[in-house]
Amino acid sequence: MAKFVVGDHVSWNSEAGRVTGRIIRVHHADFDYKGYRHRASKDDPQYEIQSDKTDHIAAHKEAALTKIR
């Protein structure tokens, strides 16, 4: 079961440092994004997150994310 839901505000580490954004989609099955196949399942979902500062969309697994209150 997914730990986060659409609309949650989260942060994660990137090459540029700590980034914050909102979850815009939760994937429970494998999906293609930016030319790569991302593995996801009901027990290990992946999340699409839109950055607060740049509107960039990133895909991350649950373990990479921290919820912001």
Order of alpha helices (4+ residues) and beta strands (2+ residues): beta-beta-beta-beta-beta-beta-beta
